Amino acid sequence: MKSAQKITRVQLEIGKNEKLFLYGIVSPEPDYKLSLALNKKMGISLKHSPPVNLTDNSGNHLSFSRFSCMSSTDEIVYNLISNRTGKQFLLKKLKNIDYIFQVHYPGNENDNKMLTSLLRETDSVNAVFIIDTGTINDKNLQYIIQ
């Protein structure tokens, strides 16, 4: 009889992506209007992309809308993700936030404060918060940080 091979599990240390910034946006506007306002203010081209899909603890399928854009010059990736669908939240700890704006800088880090002020100056944006991913303990954060 052949003996079973020993299976070795290797845990990979995945470091935090230091060039990923998350902003919480409070806005009464629907996602498509907010994406148009951000496109106009920031000179980007957010377009509807596949939603963030997940299943909650009770087995319900949840779908959160997403608008994405990749800057061709800087290779900066922008994602606008809805934080709520119906009465459910993507990040339950941040119920006061309507949208999550994700910015990924692959090569160069632009000024975080400049982007924050641009977001605050955008029409239909009531408030902007910088989200520290190290302080949020939410299992759904994995769907945003990929």
C-alpha positions in Angstrom: 0.0 0.0 0.0 1.3 3.4 -1.0 1.8 5.9 1.8 0.0 9.2 1.5 2.1 12.2 0.5 2.6 14.8 3.1 0.8 18.0 2.2 2.5 21.2 3.2 0.5 24.4 3.5 2.3 27.6 2.8 0.9 30.9 4.1 1.8 33.8 1.9 2.3 37.2 3.5 0.4 39.6 1.4 1.5 43.1 2.3 -0.8 46.0 2.2 -0.9 47.9 -1.0 0.5 51.2 0.0 -0.5 52.8 -3.2 -4.2 52.1 -2.8 -6.4 54.9 -1.4 -10.0 54.5 -0.4 -12.4 57.5 0.0 -15.8 57.4 1.5 -18.2 59.7 -0.4 -21.6 60.9 0.9 -23.9 61.9 -1.9 -27.7 61.9 -2.4 -27.2 61.3 -6.2 -27.6 57.9 -7.9 -24.3 56.2 -8.9 -24.5 57.1 -12.6 -25.0 60.9 -11.9 -22.1 60.8 -9.4 -19.9 59.1 -11.9 -20.7 61.7 -14.5 -19.9 64.5 -12.0 -16.6 62.9 -11.1 -15.7 62.4 -14.8 -16.3 66.1 -15.4 -14.4 67.4 -12.3 -11.4 65.0 -12.5 -11.1 64.5 -16.2 -11.5 60.8 -16.1 -13.9 58.4 -17.8 -15.7 56.2 -15.3 -17.9 53.6 -17.1 -20.3 51.0 -15.8 -18.4 47.8 -15.1 -19.3 44.4 -13.6 -20.8 44.9 -10.1 -19.3 43.6 -6.8 -21.2 40.4 -6.1 -21.3 38.6 -2.8 -23.5 36.4 -0.6 -24.4 37.5 2.9 -24.7 35.3 6.0 -28.3 34.3 5.3 -27.5 33.2 1.7 -28.9 36.3 -0.1 -27.1 37.3 -3.2 -26.1 41.0 -3.1 -24.9 43.1 -6.0 -23.2 46.5 -5.5 -22.8 48.7 -8.6 -19.3 49.7 -9.8 -18.0 52.2 -12.3 -14.3 51.9 -13.3 -11.7 53.8 -15.3 -8.1 53.2 -16.1 -6.0 56.3 -17.0 -4.0 55.5 -20.1 -1.2 57.9 -19.3 -0.5 57.2 -15.7 -2.1 53.7 -15.4 -4.1 54.9 -12.4 -7.2 52.8 -11.8 -10.3 54.5 -10.4 -13.3 52.5 -9.0 -16.6 54.0 -7.7 -18.4 51.3 -5.8 -21.8 51.7 -4.2 -21.8 50.9 -0.4 -25.5 50.0 -0.3 -28.0 48.0 -2.2 -31.5 48.2 -0.8 -31.1 48.0 3.0 -27.8 46.0 2.9 -24.3 47.5 3.1 -21.0 46.4 1.6 -19.0 47.8 4.5 -21.4 47.6 7.5 -19.1 49.6 9.7 -19.5 52.6 7.3 -23.2 52.9 7.1 -23.1 56.7 6.7 -21.1 56.4 3.5 -22.9 56.0 0.2 -20.0 55.3 -2.1 -16.4 54.1 -1.9 -14.0 55.7 -4.3 -10.9 53.5 -4.8 -7.8 54.9 -6.4 -4.8 52.7 -7.3 -1.4 54.3 -8.2 0.9 51.6 -9.7 4.0 53.7 -10.3 3.8 57.1 -8.7 1.9 58.4 -5.7 0.1 61.6 -6.4 -0.9 64.0 -3.6 -3.6 62.4 -1.6 -4.8 65.8 -0.3 -5.2 67.1 -3.8 -7.5 64.3 -4.8 -9.5 64.7 -1.6 -10.0 68.4 -2.3 -11.0 67.6 -5.9 -13.6 65.1 -4.6 -14.9 67.7 -2.1 -15.3 70.3 -4.8 -17.3 68.0 -7.0 -21.0 68.9 -7.5 -23.4 66.6 -5.6 -20.7 65.4 -3.1 -21.7 66.4 0.4 -18.7 64.9 2.3 -15.5 62.9 1.6 -13.7 60.7 4.1 -10.3 59.0 3.8 -10.8 55.4 4.7 -7.9 53.7 6.5 -8.0 50.0 5.5 -5.9 49.1 8.6 -8.6 50.3 11.0 -11.6 48.7 9.4 -12.3 45.2 10.4 -14.9 44.1 7.9 -14.9 40.8 6.0 -16.3 42.5 2.8 -13.2 44.7 2.5 -11.6 41.9 0.5 -14.1 42.5 -2.3 -12.9 46.1 -2.6 -9.2 45.5 -2.2 -8.1 43.1 -5.0 
